[in-house]
Amino acid sequence: MQHVALQLCSQERFLVEKKLHALACDELTAIRERHQHENDYGQQEVTQSLLTRARDLSEARLQNEQLKLEVLRWRKQCSLMRLKLASARENVQLLEGNIDTLSTREQRLSQDVDALKVELSSTVQQLVDVTGAKAQAQAEWSKYQVSNRSSYQGSLD
C-alpha cells in the first residue's frame, strides 16, 4: 500500500508538476504576448512618430519651396520695377532735353516776334506815309484835272 500511496503521490506530484508546468507555460506565453503587444505598440508609436516627423518635414520642405518661389517672384518684380524706373529716368531725361529745346525755340520765336513787331510797325508807318502821299497826290491830281478842264473849256469857248 505504501507503494500504491507512493505511486499516487508520484502521480499527484506529476499531475501537480504538469499543472504547474502548464501554468508556467501559460504565464510565459502571456508574458511573451504582452511583451510582443508592448513591442508592437511601441513600434506603432515609433512608426507614428516617424510618420509625423516625415509629414512635418515634407510640409516644411513644401513651405520652403513656396517661400523660394515667393522670393523669386519678388526678385522678378524688383527687376521689372528697376527696368521701369530706368525707363522712366530715360523718359525724364528725354523730356528735359525736349524742354530745353522748346525753351530755346520759344526764345528764338519771341525774338522773331519782337523783330516782326518792329518790322510791322515800320511797315505800318510806311503804309501810313504811302497812304498820305497817295491822298496828297490824288488831291493834287484832282486840282490839276480841275484846272485843266477849266483851261480846256476856256479854250473851247
Number of C-alpha atoms within 10 A of each C-alpha: 6 7 9 9 10 12 12 12 13 14 13 12 14 13 12 13 14 13 12 13 13 12 12 13 12 12 12 12 12 12 12 12 12 12 12 12 12 12 12 12 12 12 12 12 12 12 12 12 12 12 12 12 12 12 12 12 12 12 12 12 12 12 12 12 12 12 12 12 12 12 12 12 12 12 12 12 12 12 12 12 12 12 12 12 12 12 12 12 12 12 12 12 12 12 12 12 12 12 12 12 12 12 12 12 12 12 12 12 12 12 12 12 13 12 12 13 12 12 12 13 12 12 13 12 12 12 12 12 12 12 12 12 12 12 12 12 12 12 12 12 12 12 12 12 13 12 12 12 12 12 12 12 10 9 8 7 6
